[in-house]
Structures are given as structure tokens and as C-alpha cells.
Amino acid sequence: MNRLQYIPALILIASLTACSRSEEKAPEVIRPVLSVVVQPKTVETFGFAGTVQPQYSADLAFRLLGRIVSRDVKVGDIVTKGTTIAALDPTALELAVQASKADLSNAQAQFANASASEERQRALLASANTSQAVYDAAQQAKQAAAAGVERANAALAKSQEQLGYARLFSDFDGVVTAVGAEVGQTVSAGQTVVTVARTDPREAVVDIPDQLTGDLTVGTPFDIILQSLPTIKTQAKLREIAPQAEGTTRTQRVRLTLVNPPPAFRLGSTITATRVTQVTPTIELPMTALLETDGADKVWIVDPQTSSVSMREIKIASKNGGSFTVASGLDAGMRVVTAGVHSLSEGQKVKVPEGGAS
């Protein structure tokens, strides 16, 4: 047989080989999927940002008008009870005290003179050398002089008290949190010069949406986390809740007393107040798991025995952003596909990646 006779035979063999290969079944592709195991939620955790603030603070101010000549503290300084914080120019007040002392000396001299005159008139009346009217006038002059001494004493005490108001001091130990006036400034009575806060007790102040405050009562516990160092935590109890919601944000201000807080919870620190509450068991899934077909809501369930998926109809209770709550159709422990639900088919083999499911 020559070379030309071999060619038809080779073509026939190649055709038969190609047909046999096309008849072989392609291997089934097992697709990896993301999924979650249904676990009904029985607790709900709420977190609210806030700050650490003093439970007690006071705006300290002078009781009278004057020019500040010294202010011995700044923000952050520790002050003790009775320590002078600031002072006014005392010149005018000291002069008022001197004037009051002079008035008192004058009143005492007048009283001494009136007393001596009354004694003389009494002796003359006893010897019938003066009239009763003259004696009565002397006695009245003595009483008026005594009242003048009392009035001068009161004026001196008042001027000395006014001089004492030239010193500003704290009635308790604390830390300066704000300054409202500088040296050389003339301040009016009642104008804040410094604000002093007690370092203990401290409290966390947070704003909570009013729809979440319905079951809050005095003493409700909270967990407090320091945002700068989340490993540092403490406990707190609700002390006060605002009676009315803020008009713009619809939140209510809540004050939580810290229970034995670590030193790291300094005044002004930013914190997160968390609260765990018991809720009716609910199943919540991401919206990526939902398949809407034939007018029904469905999800894909992974069979742990066959590693295949099957479609299951469910009833939805509510939708909230990127998740939905299942009313019925699922049981605890079922594995639900959470991604690529539109590209699966009934009975398709899937693979759950290790570490990629919960």
C-alpha cells in the first residue's frame, strides 16, 4: 500500500477518536459558596458614644464688681478647698473698712459722752436741781448713741465681709475645667471666672434615641468602654434620663454613674456605652441571601449530607437596610447561601470553604 492509500485510513481513525471523546461526560464542577448557619438572635447589643463628665461642678464668680489682679490657676490645675484661685483689687474695699472703723470710733465716743451726760442729769434729778424733761432728753440721747454704735459695728462687719469677697476660692477639692476671665479684666458680680469640677464621682453622658429609652430605669446597668483603649472597661448605672427628647436629633440625654472607674477614664475622655438586652428569638440574614422568584421569597439551603442546594420558601417579617428578618420557613442549624443566589440551580453540588462560613 502506498502513502496515498494510508491517508483515508488515518482520517477515519481520527474521526472515530474525536467522536468517542465528545461522548465522554464532562466532570461536574463543584462551586464554592458563601453561607451562614441559621442562629436565632436572642440578645441585642446597643452601643452609644459619649464622654466622661463630672457629676458635680461649679462656676466660680466674685460677688461684687472689680478688676482682677491675680488668677493663680489654669485649665487642668488641681485645686483644694479654701485655696485662693483669683483676687480682685482690694484698694477700695480696704478704704471702706477704714472708713467703717472711723465711724465706729466716732459712734463709741458719742455714746460715751451721752452716757456721762445721762449720769449727770440723773444725779441732778435726784437732788431736784434739774427737771424730768431734761433728764428724759439726756436718756434719749444715750439710747440714740447706743444705736449709733450698733449701726457702726454692723457697717464695719459688712465692709470687712465685702473685703473678704475680693478673694475667690473653691468650696471643694477639684480640677479646673474652664477659665472665663483674665488678669486685668473688670468683671461684674456673678460673672464666671473659673469652673471647677469634682474628680469623683464621674459619669458617662450619652445621647440615646428616644425609641430605645422606653425600658430604661434608674439603676439600669451599662458597660463602658474607653475608645482610646478598648481593653479598658468599667461598669456604670443609669442615674438620670432627660424627661424630654432633643427636638432635632430626637435623642434623650442619659447620665450614667461610673462604678469604680480606672484612672484612664479622665474627664473629657470619649467612651462607648453598651447595653445588652434580651429579645424575642429572631432569624436575621443579609439581603444577598434573598431570592425573589415566582412572586415568593426564597433562599438556598445547603444539605450537609449531599453538599447540594435546594430552594426553600420563606416568609419575611421585615427588611432593614442590608438585612431582613425571617418570620417562618427556617429552623436553627440550617445553612443558608448568602452570595450568588441567582446563579445556582436545584440540586447543584456546592462546597463550603473552610473558614468562610459561620
Backbone hydrogen bonds in HBPLUS format (Angstrom, degrees):
<---DONOR---> <-ACCEPTOR-->    atom                        ^
c    i                          cat <-CA-CA->   ^        H-A-AA   ^      H-
h    n   atom  resd res      DA  || num        DHA   H-A  angle D-A-AA Bond
n    s   type  num  typ     dist DA aas  dist angle  dist       angle   num
A0005-GLN N   A0002-ASN O   3.15 MM   3  5.52 134.7  2.37 104.6 116.1     1
A0006-TYR N   A0003-ARG O   3.15 MM   3  5.33 138.8  2.32 100.9 111.9     2
A0010-LEU N   A0006-TYR O   3.10 MM   4  6.37 154.3  2.17 155.2 162.6     3
A0011-ILE N   A0007-ILE O   3.05 MM   4  6.30 160.3  2.09 156.3 161.8     4
A0012-LEU N   A0008-PRO O   3.09 MM   4  6.25 155.5  2.15 145.5 151.3     5
A0013-ILE N   A0009-ALA O   3.07 MM   4  6.35 157.5  2.13 147.1 152.6     6
A0014-ALA N   A0010-LEU O   2.97 MM   4  6.19 160.8  2.01 151.5 156.4     7
A0015-SER N   A0011-ILE O   3.06 MM   4  6.25 153.2  2.14 145.1 152.1     8
A0016-LEU N   A0012-LEU O   3.09 MM   4  6.33 162.0  2.12 150.3 154.4     9
A0017-THR N   A0013-ILE O   3.02 MM   4  6.24 152.8  2.10 145.9 153.4    10
A0018-ALA N   A0014-ALA O   3.05 MM   4  6.27 156.0  2.11 146.6 152.3    11
A0019-CYS N   A0015-SER O   3.09 MM   4  6.34 155.3  2.16 149.3 155.5    12
A0020-SER N   A0016-LEU O   3.14 MM   4  6.33 156.1  2.20 143.8 149.8    13
A0021-ARG N   A0017-THR O   3.14 MM   4  6.41 149.9  2.24 144.6 152.2    14
A0022-SER N   A0018-ALA O   3.09 MM   4  6.31 154.2  2.15 145.8 152.3    15
A0023-GLU N   A0019-CYS O   3.11 MM   4  6.32 138.0  2.30 141.5 152.1    16
A0024-GLU N   A0021-ARG O   3.09 MM   3  5.29 148.4  2.19 100.7 110.1    17
A0351-LYS N   A0031-ARG O   2.81 MM 320  5.82 145.0  1.93 134.4 134.7    18
A0033-VAL N   A0351-LYS O   2.93 MM 318  6.13 149.3  2.02 156.1 159.6    19
A0338-THR N   A0034-LEU O   2.86 MM 304  5.62 167.4  1.87 133.8 137.7    20
A0036-VAL N   A0336-VAL O   2.91 MM 300  5.43 150.3  1.99 145.8 154.1    21
A0336-VAL N   A0036-VAL O   2.78 MM 300  5.43 160.7  1.81 164.5 164.2    22
A0038-VAL N   A0334-MET O   2.66 MM 296  5.33 169.5  1.67 165.9 168.1    23
A0333-GLY N   A0038-VAL O   2.90 MM 295  5.18 174.1  1.90 144.3 145.4    24
A0041-LYS N   A0282-THR O   2.57 MM 241  5.18 158.0  1.62 162.3 156.1    25
A0282-THR N   A0041-LYS O   3.11 MM 241  5.18 149.3  2.21 128.2 136.2    26
A0279-VAL N   A0042-THR O   2.82 MM 237  5.25 175.0  1.82 140.2 140.7    27
A0044-GLU N   A0277-THR O   2.85 MM 233  5.37 154.2  1.91 152.6 161.3    28
A0277-THR N   A0044-GLU O   2.92 MM 233  5.37 165.2  1.94 150.7 154.7    29
A0046-PHE N   A0275-ARG O   2.96 MM 229  5.34 164.3  1.99 148.6 152.5    30
A0275-ARG N   A0046-PHE O   2.90 MM 229  5.34 146.1  2.02 147.0 156.9    31
A0048-PHE N   A0273-ALA O   2.86 MM 225  5.14 149.3  1.95 135.4 145.6    32
A0273-ALA N   A0048-PHE O   2.73 MM 225  5.14 164.6  1.75 158.5 155.6    33
A0050-GLY N   A0271-ILE O   2.94 MM 221  5.32 152.7  2.02 147.4 146.7    34
A0271-ILE N   A0050-GLY O   2.90 MM 221  5.32 166.8  1.91 133.6 138.0    35
A0051-THR N   A0205-VAL O   3.23 MM 154  5.57 150.8  2.32 141.6 145.5    36
A0205-VAL N   A0051-THR O   2.91 MM 154  5.57 165.5  1.93 161.6 165.1    37
A0052-VAL N   A0269-SER O   2.88 MM 217  5.32 142.8  2.02 146.4 157.7    38
A0268-GLY N   A0052-VAL O   2.74 MM 216  5.08 170.6  1.75 143.5 146.6    39
A0053-GLN N   A0203-GLU O   2.78 MM 150  5.46 170.2  1.79 168.1 171.0    40
A0203-GLU N   A0053-GLN O   2.88 MM 150  5.46 160.2  1.92 165.2 171.3    41
A0055-GLN N   A0201-PRO O   3.17 MM 146  5.87 159.6  2.21 158.1 152.7    42
A0198-ARG N   A0056-TYR O   2.99 MM 142  5.75 167.8  2.01 155.9 159.3    43
A0058-ALA N   A0196-VAL O   2.80 MM 138  5.48 156.4  1.86 153.8 161.5    44
A0196-VAL N   A0058-ALA O   2.95 MM 138  5.48 156.8  2.00 161.3 161.5    45
A0060-LEU N   A0194-VAL O   2.80 MM 134  5.48 151.9  1.87 166.0 175.1    46
A0193-VAL N   A0060-LEU O   2.83 MM 133  5.92 179.6  1.83 163.3 163.5    47
A0190-GLY N   A0062-PHE O   2.90 MM 128  5.86 165.4  1.92 170.8 173.4    48
A0066-GLY N   A0187-VAL O   3.13 MM 121  5.76 157.6  2.18 159.1 164.3    49
A0187-VAL N   A0066-GLY O   2.87 MM 121  5.76 151.7  1.95 177.7 170.2    50
A0089-ASP N   A0067-ARG O   2.88 MM  22  5.72 141.7  2.03 155.0 166.8    51
A0068-ILE N   A0185-GLN O   3.01 MM 117  5.67 173.8  2.01 149.3 148.7    52
A0184-GLY N   A0068-ILE O   2.76 MM 116  5.19 160.9  1.79 138.6 145.4    53
A0069-VAL N   A0087-ALA O   2.92 MM  18  5.89 160.9  1.95 147.3 153.7    54
A0087-ALA N   A0070-SER O   2.95 MM  17  5.31 150.3  2.04 143.8 143.9    55
A0072-ASP N   A0085-ILE O   2.78 MM  13  5.36 149.3  1.87 147.3 157.5    56
A0077-ASP N   A0074-LYS O   3.10 MM   3  5.78 165.2  2.12 142.3 143.6    57
A0076-GLY N   A0176-VAL O   2.78 MM 100  5.21 167.7  1.79 142.2 146.5    58
A0176-VAL N   A0077-ASP O   2.89 MM  99  5.47 161.2  1.92 157.2 163.3    59
A0079-VAL N   A0174-GLY O   2.86 MM  95  5.47 165.6  1.88 146.9 151.9    60
A0174-GLY N   A0079-VAL O   3.00 MM  95  5.47 163.4  2.03 146.9 149.7    61
A0083-THR N   A0080-THR O   3.18 MM   3  5.74 168.0  2.19 134.4 136.4    62
A0082-GLY N   A0170-SER O   3.00 MM  88  5.78 167.7  2.01 161.5 163.4    63
A0085-ILE N   A0168-LEU O   2.61 MM  83  5.48 174.0  1.62 167.1 167.3    64
A0086-ALA N   A0168-LEU O   3.36 MM  82  5.13 153.5  2.43 128.5 133.3    65
A0168-LEU N   A0086-ALA O   2.85 MM  82  5.13 155.7  1.91 161.6 155.2    66
A0088-LEU N   A0166-ALA O   2.82 MM  78  4.86 150.4  1.91 138.2 147.4    67
A0094-GLU N   A0090-PRO O   2.80 MM   4  5.95 157.3  1.85 165.2 172.2    68
A0095-LEU N   A0091-THR O   3.03 MM   4  6.31 158.2  2.08 153.5 159.3    69
A0096-ALA N   A0092-ALA O   3.06 MM   4  6.26 146.8  2.17 138.4 147.3    70
A0097-VAL N   A0093-LEU O   3.05 MM   4  6.37 146.4  2.17 142.1 150.7    71
A0098-GLN N   A0094-GLU O   3.02 MM   4  6.38 157.7  2.07 148.8 154.3    72
A0099-ALA N   A0095-LEU O   2.92 MM   4  6.17 157.8  1.97 148.5 154.5    73
A0100-SER N   A0096-ALA O   2.99 MM   4  6.16 150.8  2.07 141.2 149.2    74
A0101-LYS N   A0097-VAL O   2.94 MM   4  6.24 150.9  2.03 149.1 157.2    75
A0102-ALA N   A0098-GLN O   2.99 MM   4  6.29 154.7  2.05 147.8 154.4    76
A0103-ASP N   A0099-ALA O   2.95 MM   4  6.21 158.7  2.00 147.8 153.6    77
A0104-LEU N   A0100-SER O   2.95 MM   4  6.15 149.6  2.04 142.1 150.5    78
A0105-SER N   A0101-LYS O   2.98 MM   4  6.29 155.4  2.04 147.2 153.2    79
A0106-ASN N   A0102-ALA O   3.00 MM   4  6.25 159.0  2.04 152.0 157.4    80
A0107-ALA N   A0103-ASP O   2.92 MM   4  6.13 157.3  1.98 146.0 152.4    81
A0108-GLN N   A0104-LEU O   2.91 MM   4  6.13 154.6  1.97 149.9 156.7    82
A0109-ALA N   A0105-SER O   2.98 MM   4  6.21 151.6  2.06 144.1 151.8    83
A0110-GLN N   A0106-ASN O   2.98 MM   4  6.25 158.7  2.03 149.4 154.9    84
A0111-PHE N   A0107-ALA O   2.95 MM   4  6.14 150.2  2.04 141.8 150.4    85
A0112-ALA N   A0108-GLN O   2.94 MM   4  6.18 153.3  2.01 144.3 151.1    86
A0113-ASN N   A0109-ALA O   2.99 MM   4  6.26 159.0  2.04 149.9 155.2    87
A0114-ALA N   A0110-GLN O   2.87 MM   4  6.05 160.2  1.91 147.7 153.5    88
A0115-SER N   A0111-PHE O   2.86 MM   4  5.97 151.4  1.94 145.8 153.7    89
A0116-ALA N   A0112-ALA O   3.05 MM   4  6.27 157.9  2.10 144.9 150.2    90
A0117-SER N   A0113-ASN O   3.00 MM   4  6.22 158.8  2.05 148.5 154.4    91
A0118-GLU N   A0114-ALA O   2.95 MM   4  6.08 153.1  2.02 142.1 149.5    92
A0119-GLU N   A0115-SER O   3.05 MM   4  6.29 149.4  2.14 144.5 152.2    93
A0120-ARG N   A0116-ALA O   3.07 MM   4  6.36 157.7  2.12 148.9 154.3    94
A0121-GLN N   A0117-SER O   3.00 MM   4  6.23 166.5  2.02 152.4 155.9    95
A0122-ARG N   A0118-GLU O   3.02 MM   4  6.12 142.6  2.16 138.4 148.5    96
A0123-ALA N   A0119-GLU O   3.07 MM   4  6.39 156.1  2.13 146.9 152.4    97
A0124-LEU N   A0120-ARG O   2.94 MM   4  6.24 160.7  1.98 153.8 159.5    98
A0125-LEU N   A0121-GLN O   2.89 MM   4  5.96 149.9  1.98 138.8 147.1    99
A0126-ALA N   A0122-ARG O   3.02 MM   4  6.25 147.7  2.13 141.8 150.2   100
A0127-SER N   A0123-ALA O   3.18 MM   4  6.50 139.9  2.35 140.0 150.0   101
A0129-ASN N   A0124-LEU O   2.77 MM   5  4.94 159.2  1.82 154.4 151.2   102
A0128-ALA N   A0125-LEU O   3.17 MM   3  4.83 159.1  2.21  98.1 103.2   103
A0135-TYR N   A0131-SER O   3.21 MM   4  6.58 160.6  2.25 147.9 153.2   104
A0136-ASP N   A0132-GLN O   2.90 MM   4  6.12 159.1  1.95 149.0 154.9   105
A0137-ALA N   A0133-ALA O   3.04 MM   4  6.25 150.5  2.13 142.3 149.7   106
A0138-ALA N   A0134-VAL O   3.08 MM   4  6.37 154.0  2.15 145.9 152.6   107
A0139-GLN N   A0135-TYR O   2.88 MM   4  6.19 157.0  1.94 153.1 160.0   108
A0140-GLN N   A0136-ASP O   2.93 MM   4  6.12 154.8  1.99 145.5 152.1   109
A0141-ALA N   A0137-ALA O   2.97 MM   4  6.17 152.4  2.05 144.4 151.8   110
A0142-LYS N   A0138-ALA O   3.05 MM   4  6.34 149.1  2.15 143.8 151.4   111
A0143-GLN N   A0139-GLN O   3.13 MM   4  6.46 157.6  2.18 147.3 152.4   112
A0144-ALA N   A0140-GLN O   2.98 MM   4  6.24 156.2  2.04 148.8 155.3   113
A0145-ALA N   A0141-ALA O   2.97 MM   4  6.16 151.8  2.05 142.9 150.6   114
A0146-ALA N   A0142-LYS O   2.94 MM   4  6.24 149.9  2.04 147.4 155.8   115
A0147-ALA N   A0143-GLN O   3.00 MM   4  6.29 152.9  2.07 144.9 151.9   116
A0148-GLY N   A0144-ALA O   2.95 MM   4  6.21 145.1  2.07 141.0 151.0   117
A0149-VAL N   A0145-ALA O   3.03 MM   4  6.37 147.2  2.14 144.3 152.2   118
A0150-GLU N   A0146-ALA O   3.08 MM   4  6.41 157.3  2.14 146.1 152.0   119
A0151-ARG N   A0147-ALA O   2.90 MM   4  6.12 156.1  1.96 147.1 153.9   120
A0152-ALA N   A0148-GLY O   2.92 MM   4  6.09 154.4  1.99 144.5 151.4   121
A0153-ASN N   A0149-VAL O   2.91 MM   4  6.14 152.3  1.99 146.8 154.4   122
A0154-ALA N   A0150-GLU O   3.04 MM   4  6.31 156.1  2.10 145.8 151.7   123
A0155-ALA N   A0151-ARG O   2.98 MM   4  6.24 155.8  2.04 146.6 153.2   124
A0156-LEU N   A0152-ALA O   2.95 MM   4  6.16 153.5  2.02 145.4 152.2   125
A0157-ALA N   A0153-ASN O   2.97 MM   4  6.24 159.3  2.01 148.7 154.2   126
A0158-LYS N   A0154-ALA O   2.94 MM   4  6.16 153.9  2.01 146.4 153.7   127
A0159-SER N   A0155-ALA O   2.98 MM   4  6.20 159.8  2.02 147.2 152.2   128
A0160-GLN N   A0156-LEU O   2.94 MM   4  6.12 154.2  2.00 148.7 156.0   129
A0161-GLU N   A0157-ALA O   2.92 MM   4  6.11 148.5  2.02 140.3 149.2   130
A0162-GLN N   A0158-LYS O   2.90 MM   4  6.17 155.7  1.96 148.2 154.9   131
A0163-LEU N   A0159-SER O   3.00 MM   4  6.22 146.9  2.11 139.2 147.8   132
A0164-GLY N   A0160-GLN O   3.05 MM   4  6.38 143.1  2.19 138.5 148.2   133
A0164-GLY N   A0161-GLU O   3.01 MM   3  4.99 119.5  2.39  93.6 109.2   134
A0165-TYR N   A0161-GLU O   3.14 MM   4  6.55 132.6  2.38 141.0 153.6   135
A0165-TYR N   A0162-GLN O   3.10 MM   3  5.10 132.6  2.33  94.6 107.4   136
A0166-ALA N   A0163-LEU O   3.13 MM   3  5.51 160.0  2.17 107.8 114.0   137
A0167-ARG N   A0164-GLY O   3.24 MM   3  5.94 169.7  2.25 117.2 120.3   138
A0175-VAL N   A0197-ALA O   2.84 MM  22  5.43 155.3  1.90 152.6 158.1   139
A0197-ALA N   A0175-VAL O   2.91 MM  22  5.43 167.7  1.93 152.1 153.3   140
A0177-THR N   A0195-THR O   2.84 MM  18  5.60 160.2  1.88 152.9 159.6   141
A0195-THR N   A0178-ALA O   2.87 MM  17  5.02 155.5  1.93 142.5 140.9   142
A0180-GLY N   A0193-VAL O   2.62 MM  13  4.54 175.6  1.62 132.3 133.3   143
A0185-GLN N   A0182-GLU O   3.13 MM   3  5.68 158.3  2.18 134.1 136.8   144
A0191-GLN N   A0188-SER O   3.15 MM   3  5.61 166.8  2.17 132.9 133.1   145
A0258-LEU N   A0202-ARG O   3.09 MM  56  5.92 163.5  2.12 140.8 145.8   146
A0204-ALA N   A0256-LEU O   2.70 MM  52  4.99 151.9  1.78 149.7 153.3   147
A0256-LEU N   A0204-ALA O   2.81 MM  52  4.99 164.2  1.83 150.5 155.7   148
A0206-VAL N   A0254-VAL O   3.03 MM  48  5.42 162.8  2.06 156.7 160.8   149
A0254-VAL N   A0206-VAL O   2.78 MM  48  5.42 173.3  1.79 172.7 174.7   150
A0208-ILE N   A0252-GLN O   2.99 MM  44  5.39 166.2  2.01 148.7 145.9   151
A0252-GLN N   A0208-ILE O   2.82 MM  44  5.39 164.7  1.84 147.4 147.8   152
A0212-LEU N   A0209-PRO O   2.91 MM   3  5.63 163.4  1.94 123.8 129.4   153
A0210-ASP N   A0250-ARG O   3.12 MM  40  6.13 168.7  2.13 149.7 147.0   154
A0213-THR N   A0210-ASP O   3.37 MM   3  5.27 168.0  2.38 102.6 106.0   155
A0216-LEU N   A0213-THR O   3.23 MM   3  5.22 165.3  2.25 106.6 110.6   156
A0220-THR N   A0217-THR O   3.03 MM   3  5.68 156.2  2.09 145.1 143.5   157
A0219-GLY N   A0238-LEU O   2.82 MM  19  4.82 155.5  1.88 131.1 139.6   158
A0238-LEU N   A0220-THR O   2.97 MM  18  5.20 154.8  2.04 136.2 144.1   159
A0222-PHE N   A0236-ALA O   2.90 MM  14  5.21 147.7  2.00 149.3 149.4   160
A0236-ALA N   A0222-PHE O   3.06 MM  14  5.21 143.8  2.20 151.6 149.6   161
A0223-ASP N   A0274-THR O   2.92 MM  51  5.14 170.9  1.93 153.1 155.7   162
A0274-THR N   A0223-ASP O   2.78 MM  51  5.14 168.5  1.79 157.6 160.6   163
A0224-ILE N   A0234-THR O   2.89 MM  10  5.26 173.9  1.90 159.7 157.6   164
A0234-THR N   A0224-ILE O   2.97 MM  10  5.26 145.8  2.09 146.4 154.1   165
A0225-ILE N   A0272-THR O   2.93 MM  47  5.16 160.7  1.97 143.7 150.2   166
A0272-THR N   A0225-ILE O   2.85 MM  47  5.16 149.5  1.94 146.4 155.9   167
A0226-LEU N   A0232-ILE O   3.17 MM   6  5.86 171.4  2.17 172.3 171.7   168
A0229-LEU N   A0226-LEU O   3.17 MM   3  5.36 129.4  2.44 101.8 114.6   169
A0227-GLN N   A0270-THR O   3.14 MM  43  5.91 158.8  2.19 141.1 146.1   170
A0232-ILE N   A0229-LEU O   2.92 MM   3  5.79 167.3  1.93 131.9 135.9   171
A0259-VAL N   A0235-GLN O   2.83 MM  24  5.44 170.9  1.84 150.5 147.9   172
A0237-LYS N   A0257-THR O   3.00 MM  20  5.33 152.5  2.08 140.1 145.7   173
A0257-THR N   A0237-LYS O   2.82 MM  20  5.33 145.2  1.94 163.1 151.5   174
A0239-ARG N   A0255-ARG O   2.80 MM  16  5.66 169.7  1.81 156.6 159.5   175
A0240-GLU N   A0255-ARG O   3.28 MM  15  5.16 160.3  2.32 138.6 140.7   176
A0255-ARG N   A0240-GLU O   2.84 MM  15  5.16 171.4  1.85 158.0 159.7   177
A0242-ALA N   A0253-ARG O   2.85 MM  11  5.29 159.6  1.89 157.5 163.9   178
A0246-GLU N   A0251-THR O   2.73 MM   5  5.41 168.3  1.75 154.0 154.8   179
A0250-ARG N   A0246-GLU O   2.85 MM   4  4.99 136.7  2.04 139.8 148.2   180
A0265-PHE N   A0262-PRO O   3.09 MM   3  5.92 167.0  2.11 125.0 128.5   181
A0266-ARG N   A0264-ALA O   2.84 MM   2  5.49 134.3  2.05 105.1  91.2   182
A0269-SER N   A0266-ARG O   3.04 MM   3  5.60 162.0  2.07 138.9 139.3   183
A0326-VAL N   A0283-ILE O   2.86 MM  43  5.42 163.2  1.88 157.3 163.0   184
A0285-LEU N   A0324-PHE O   2.97 MM  39  5.60 162.3  2.00 162.2 165.8   185
A0324-PHE N   A0285-LEU O   2.86 MM  39  5.60 154.1  1.92 160.7 169.4   186
A0289-ALA N   A0286-PRO O   3.05 MM   3  5.79 167.1  2.06 121.0 125.2   187
A0287-MET N   A0322-GLY O   2.97 MM  35  5.38 159.6  2.02 125.8 125.2   188
A0290-LEU N   A0287-MET O   3.15 MM   3  5.47 160.9  2.19 111.2 117.0   189
A0291-LEU N   A0298-LYS O   2.81 MM   7  5.05 154.5  1.87 160.9 158.9   190
A0298-LYS N   A0291-LEU O   2.77 MM   7  5.05 152.8  1.84 146.4 155.3   191
A0293-THR N   A0296-ALA O   3.05 MM   3  5.52 146.3  2.17 157.4 162.1   192
A0296-ALA N   A0293-THR O   2.93 MM   3  5.52 160.6  1.97 119.3 125.6   193
A0314-ILE N   A0297-ASP O   2.85 MM  17  5.72 170.8  1.86 154.0 154.5   194
A0299-VAL N   A0312-ARG O   2.89 MM  13  5.41 151.0  1.97 145.9 154.5   195
A0312-ARG N   A0299-VAL O   2.81 MM  13  5.41 153.2  1.88 160.8 169.2   196
A0337-VAL N   A0300-TRP O   3.04 MM  37  5.52 162.0  2.08 147.2 152.9   197
A0301-ILE N   A0310-SER O   2.78 MM   9  5.30 172.4  1.79 156.6 158.7   198
A0310-SER N   A0301-ILE O   2.91 MM   9  5.30 146.7  2.02 142.7 153.6   199
A0302-VAL N   A0335-ARG O   2.96 MM  33  5.48 164.3  1.99 150.5 155.1   200
A0303-ASP N   A0308-SER O   2.80 MM   5  5.45 174.8  1.80 167.9 168.6   201
A0307-SER N   A0303-ASP O   2.71 MM   4  5.16 134.8  1.91 150.5 160.1   202
A0350-VAL N   A0307-SER O   2.81 MM  43  5.75 168.5  1.82 166.9 166.3   203
A0309-VAL N   A0348-GLN O   3.00 MM  39  5.66 141.9  2.15 141.2 151.4   204
A0347-GLY N   A0309-VAL O   2.81 MM  38  5.18 151.3  1.89 164.3 166.2   205
A0315-LYS N   A0328-SER O   2.98 MM  13  5.19 161.4  2.02 145.6 144.6   206
A0327-ALA N   A0315-LYS O   2.69 MM  12  5.29 158.4  1.73 145.6 150.8   207
A0328-SER N   A0315-LYS O   3.41 MM  13  5.19 154.6  2.48 128.4 130.0   208
A0317-ALA N   A0325-THR O   2.75 MM   8  5.42 157.5  1.80 148.8 155.5   209
A0325-THR N   A0318-SER O   2.79 MM   7  5.30 165.8  1.81 156.4 160.5   210
A0320-ASN N   A0323-SER O   2.84 MM   3  5.43 173.6  1.84 154.1 156.2   211
A0323-SER N   A0320-ASN O   3.19 MM   3  5.43 153.6  2.27 115.8 123.8   212
A0334-MET N   A0331-ASP O   3.33 MM   3  6.08 167.1  2.35 137.4 138.9   213
A0343-SER N   A0340-GLY O   3.27 MM   3  5.77 165.9  2.29 114.6 118.8   214
A0348-GLN N   A0345-SER O   3.08 MM   3  5.54 159.7  2.12 137.3 136.2   215
A0356-GLY N   A0353-PRO O   3.17 MM   3  5.19 161.8  2.21 116.4 118.4   216
